[in-house]
Amino acid sequence: MAQDGKPTFVGSQQEVELAERVFDLMLMQGRFYSADAPIRQSLEQLTQFFYEQGLHADRQQLMALLDTALTRNSQVFYRDEQDGAVYFTTTKKGSYTPHVQARPTRMPQITGRHIAGAAAPRPPAAPTKKPEFIRRETVISPQVASSLSSAQAALPPIQETPVITIKDMPARVAVAAPPTPAKPKPAPQIVTPQGATINMSKSPAEIFAKHGDFFSELVRERLLADGRFVSFGDQWLLAEQLPTITKGELRQVREFIETSGGPETDETLCINIFNKSPDADPIFRFALNYHLAAEKRVFEFVGTARQNLWWITGTASPRILRAPLKPAEIGQDLKYLEDEPPVTRLPNNRWVHVLTFYEWENGILPYSNEAKLLLPPPYLKEQKVAELRFEAPQFETSAYVELHYPAGNRGGWIEGLAEILAVFVSGAKLIIARVPDKPDTFSITYEPTPVEERTVLLYDARRQRFVFQPLPLNYQVDEAFLLERGRYGGLKDVRRLDESSRRKGDAVIIFAFEKVGTKVTREDKTVYRARLEDLLPIINIEKPFSKTSLLRFFSTHPHYQKDETEEGYYIYIPD
């Protein structure tokens, strides 16, 4: 592994650069994942992303280059194939090993001593046997002693060995060996589970500036395993210092929030219910948040890292303007967002988004990869919703919104923008940015243009039909997504798809082909032929699709094929 925590890539210079760029993209995709959670992308999606970035002029050659570069770096990217599609998987550690069912083995029993790292106890010492002192006369009889004395007297006297001395021998001078140079002591190092090497001889400031996240996570894991500490978010307290809050006081908190008509901050609750200043008594403020978080059936955290907001679990906030569709339907419709190509940065910290008919009609915006770089992430584990505020300064209006985080097989979205989005049309270019000095507040603006009347598609709910109406537009639009009569006149007085058909992506796409495509004959079959740019806006009337997700859908349904006679065209072959 490299010193900065990133994997070391191998191959040619081009292959190393490609592997590094893919790894950075996948890190951005999985920035909210745990260190060992798999981050997966298909070769098709990666190729499409880099192709759109202009990395290579030939898409097939680009795909081959990516496949070769990532396969050569198999220590970082795990390659597998499913249904003919190639996928690469890695983790934030920089390596991924697929789960394999372990075979049963006879392993030594793991005890508490092994876990604690204690040395094995010494075996008990053998009992010390007291020596028995035996008197000599009790062993040797007088007769034997007399015989020994006689034999000893008969022996010849012992001759002394003469001492030989050596004179006049020169003394040998000892030559001192040259001193062995001391080996320099290696700098103390720590190797992280991700493979990064930390040089502990550096100053604490240098170490924490580069590896602060590693040590923070290390301390967090230790504290979580220690029952002497309690936590709320990234705040910790000794459990013995935690103030208690009674059930009666929690009941007062619930009644206060219900009466207020919207989520309340912990500051408001401290002051109005407990008559305590949150700044003067931060420990009580921590205790209030801790106890509210523990009552999951009663209270729901809808705040962010910048402010703690509390609401009632299972209750819809009355100050959010709800979409016509149910949350479960919207989440299902937007699940494709989690498979979109990653985004690494936002130019000028602004999210520029082209509004679709589906979003305009439901008063929502998608929680896309661009939105994730701008909007606050979940503050608590398993947090579902965060309440934010959006302002439209050019219209002098604002609205409270709910940011629904992705969960399971559902995508995320921002709900409650109907009043702001009502002044726009499908195709409008929106600019979303943070509002300085206002926590969790964002602005929606547009680039003004001279007023121009355009006849655009609307839906007449009374007649239950699509209609075209002239409207004055004074903002920038993306012409590709503007549902104008000149391109989509075939939708006039057309009824919508029924509810069951709207939920099926295939039915929505077929509807688009029939309304915007042209009938042609191919191999004695009547097929519909249409441009991808013409299909996307009309598909996004009933069900959201991106260009990437639509092409992915085409690749899994054989009755959609690319028209090889002209670039950008596709055909639908009816059954």
Secondary structure, 3 states (H helix, E strand, C coil): CCCCCCCCCCCCHHHHHHHHHHHHHHHHHCCCCCCCCCEEEEHHHHHHHHHHCCCCCCHHHHHHHHHHHHHHCCCCCEEEEECCEEEEEECCCCCCCCCCCCCCCCCCCCCHHHHHCCCCCCCCCCCCCCCCCCCHHHCCCHHHHHHHHHHHHHCCCCCCCCCCCCCCCCCCCCCCCCCCCCCCCCCCEEECCCCCEEECCCCHHHHHHHHHHHHHHHHHHHHHCCCCEEEECCEEEEHHHCCCCCHHHHHHHHHHHHHHCCCEEHHHHHHHHHCCCCCCCHHHHHHHHHHHHHCCCCEEECCCCCCCEEEECCCCCCCCCCCCCCHHHHHHHCHHHHHCCCCCCCHHHCEEEECCHHHHHHCEEECCHHHHHHCCCCCCCCCCEEEEEEEECCCCEEEEEEEECCECCECCEEECCHHHHCCCCCCEEEEEEECCCCCCEEEEECCEEEEEEEEEEEEECCCCEEEEEEEEEEECECHHHCCEHHHHHHHCCCCCCCHHHHCCHHHHHHHHHHHHCEEEEECCEEEEEEEHHHHHHHHHHHCCCCHHHHHHHHHCCCCEEECCCCCCEEEECCC
